[in-house]
Amino acid sequence: MHKAIYELQGFAIVLDKVALVSRVFAANNNEGYQFNITFSNELRLPAKFPTRSEADLERQLFLKALKGSQGASE
């Protein structure tokens, strides 16, 4: 069985383990913008970016890969 993997900020994410992707929001301590990826075991990975546009783009690309992996496994 082939597992779809997505690379984001040096992490290899197994897409069939993703349970939730948050919206983009301002990170604490002026660290830019982020969205969180929560996995089926409740582990959370924050993905932070310097600008909102970069965070929005990366989130959209991640969601596209996630949707594509679901179609491939059916």
C-alpha positions in Angstrom: 0.0 0.0 0.0 1.4 3.4 -1.0 1.2 6.2 1.5 1.0 9.7 0.2 3.6 11.9 1.9 3.8 15.7 1.9 6.9 17.7 2.9 6.4 20.9 4.8 9.1 22.8 6.6 11.4 19.8 6.8 8.7 17.4 8.1 7.5 14.4 6.1 3.7 14.2 6.8 1.9 11.0 6.1 -1.4 12.4 4.7 -3.7 9.5 5.8 -2.8 10.3 9.5 -4.1 13.9 9.3 -7.2 14.5 11.3 -7.6 18.3 11.2 -6.1 21.4 9.6 -6.8 24.8 11.3 -7.4 28.1 9.7 -4.5 30.6 9.3 -4.1 32.9 12.3 -1.6 35.3 13.8 1.1 33.4 15.8 2.0 34.4 19.3 5.0 36.7 20.0 5.0 38.3 16.6 6.2 35.1 15.0 4.2 35.7 11.8 1.2 33.5 10.8 0.5 29.9 11.3 -1.9 27.0 10.8 -1.9 23.8 12.8 -2.0 20.2 11.5 -3.5 17.8 14.0 -2.9 14.1 13.5 -5.1 11.1 14.4 -3.1 10.5 17.6 -3.8 14.2 18.7 -0.2 15.3 18.0 -0.2 18.9 16.7 2.3 20.4 14.3 2.3 24.2 14.0 3.4 25.5 10.6 4.6 29.1 10.9 5.4 31.6 8.1 6.5 35.2 8.0 3.5 36.5 6.1 -0.1 35.7 5.9 0.0 35.2 2.1 2.7 32.6 2.5 0.8 30.8 5.2 -2.4 30.9 3.1 -0.6 29.5 0.1 1.1 26.7 2.0 -2.2 25.8 3.6 -4.0 25.7 0.2 -1.3 23.5 -1.3 -1.4 21.2 1.8 -5.2 20.9 1.5 -4.9 20.1 -2.2 -2.4 17.4 -1.5 -4.6 16.0 1.2 -7.7 15.9 -1.0 -5.6 14.3 -3.8 -4.4 11.6 -1.4 -7.9 10.7 -0.4 -9.0 10.2 -3.9 -6.0 8.0 -4.7 -6.7 5.7 -1.7 -10.3 4.9 -2.7 
